[in-house]
Amino acid sequence: MDFNNLIIFQRERDKSILKTQHLEGQSLLTKKILAFQVSIGELAAETNCYNFWNDDKKTDQDLILEKYIKSLSSIVSIGIEKNFSELTIDDKELDLEITEQFLNLFIDTNDLIVCSSKDNYITLLEDFLCLGKSLGLDDNIIKSNYIGQYSN
């Protein structure tokens, strides 16, 4: 997935939020990371992937897409806050259950907190994109819905 357009779009969105909320000049990294962790938890809850005790695992693919895009927005915003640009993202395939992929995202996030390197950020991003594939989400649908959801 090409992130350049998403980064440009999110950067403008972030600027607007900062201005509207009178937060210019403040570091919001910790809040953005927590927002990402919360949105990942919401996404996991929507997928019902962890619910081993219940046979009824109905999911709403539209709601999963919405929660995924919310999480993607958080990741892109974190990268902007850290001034990470010109990213080279590898198309990874993980042979892990979805539950394990969610747990990996929390580990990746912790790694980013401990060492805010571009490499750790890219790993988080690659693992998140891999989760999207595992959830059956198409890159083009993600991009168009991302722009559509946040164009207001």
C-alpha positions in Angstrom: 0.0 0.0 0.0 1.3 3.4 -0.9 1.2 5.6 2.1 2.2 9.0 0.7 -1.3 10.2 0.0 -2.5 8.9 3.4 0.3 10.7 5.1 -0.4 14.0 3.3 -4.2 13.6 4.0 -3.6 12.7 7.7 -1.1 15.6 8.2 -3.7 18.1 7.1 -6.3 16.4 9.3 -3.9 16.5 12.3 -3.2 20.2 11.7 -6.9 21.0 11.7 -7.4 19.0 14.9 -4.5 20.8 16.6 -5.8 24.2 15.6 -9.4 23.4 16.5 -8.5 22.0 19.9 -5.8 24.7 20.6 -3.0 22.1 20.8 -0.4 23.6 18.5 3.1 23.0 19.7 2.2 20.2 22.1 3.6 16.7 21.8 0.7 14.3 21.7 2.7 11.1 21.1 1.6 9.3 24.3 -2.0 10.1 23.7 -1.8 9.0 20.1 -0.1 5.7 21.1 -2.8 5.1 23.7 -5.5 6.0 21.1 -4.0 3.4 18.8 -3.9 0.7 21.5 -7.6 1.4 22.4 -8.6 1.3 18.7 -6.8 -2.0 18.3 -8.7 -3.4 21.2 -12.0 -2.2 19.7 -11.0 -3.8 16.4 -10.2 -7.1 18.2 -13.5 -7.0 20.0 -15.3 -6.5 16.7 -13.6 -9.4 15.1 -14.6 -11.7 17.9 -11.3 -13.6 17.2 -10.6 -14.3 20.9 -14.1 -15.5 21.8 -13.2 -19.2 22.1 -16.0 -20.0 24.6 -18.8 -19.0 22.3 -19.8 -20.7 19.0 -21.7 -17.6 17.9 -18.9 -15.5 16.2 -21.0 -13.2 14.0 -19.1 -10.2 12.8 -19.9 -7.1 10.8 -17.3 -6.6 8.0 -18.3 -2.9 7.6 -17.8 -2.3 11.3 -14.4 -4.1 11.1 -13.4 -1.9 8.2 -14.4 1.2 10.1 -12.4 0.1 13.2 -9.4 -0.8 11.1 -9.4 2.6 9.4 -9.6 4.3 12.8 -6.5 2.3 13.9 -4.8 3.1 10.6 -5.4 6.8 11.2 -3.8 6.5 14.6 -0.7 4.7 13.2 -0.2 7.3 10.4 -0.7 10.1 12.9 2.0 8.6 15.2 4.4 8.5 12.2 3.7 12.1 11.5 4.3 13.0 15.2 7.7 11.2 15.0 8.5 12.9 11.6 8.9 9.5 9.9 8.5 9.9 6.2 9.6 8.2 3.0 8.7 4.8 4.3 9.5 1.6 2.6 6.9 -0.9 3.6 7.4 -4.6 2.8 4.5 -6.7 1.9 4.7 -9.3 4.7 2.8 -12.5 5.1 2.5 -13.8 8.6 1.5 -17.4 9.3 -0.2 -16.5 12.6 -3.8 -16.7 13.8 -5.5 -13.3 14.0 -5.4 -13.4 17.8 -1.6 -13.7 17.7 -1.5 -10.9 15.2 -3.3 -8.6 17.6 -1.0 -9.5 20.4 2.0 -8.8 18.1 0.6 -5.3 17.5 0.6 -4.6 21.2 4.2 -5.9 21.4 5.2 -3.8 18.4 3.6 -0.8 20.1 5.6 -1.4 23.3 8.8 -1.7 21.3 8.0 1.7 19.7 7.4 3.2 23.1 10.7 1.8 24.4 12.7 2.7 21.3 11.0 5.2 19.0 13.0 4.2 15.9 11.8 4.3 12.3 12.5 0.5 12.1 10.2 -0.2 15.0 7.5 2.0 13.5 7.8 0.2 10.1 7.5 -3.2 11.8 4.3 -2.0 13.6 2.9 -0.7 10.3 3.8 -3.9 8.3 2.2 -6.1 11.0 -0.9 -3.9 11.0 -1.2 -4.1 7.2 -0.7 -7.9 7.4 -3.6 -8.0 9.9 -5.8 -6.2 7.4 -5.1 -8.8 4.8 -5.9 -11.6 7.4 -9.2 -9.8 8.0 -10.0 -9.8 4.3 -9.6 -6.1 3.8 -8.5 -4.8 0.3 -5.9 -2.0 0.0 -8.1 0.0 -2.4 -11.2 -0.2 -0.2 -9.1 0.8 2.8 -7.7 3.8 1.0 -11.0 5.0 -0.4 -12.8 4.5 2.9 -10.0 6.2 4.9 -10.4 9.3 2.8 -14.2 9.1 2.8 -14.4 8.6 6.6 -12.2 11.5 7.4 -13.0 14.0 4.7 -15.6 15.9 6.8 
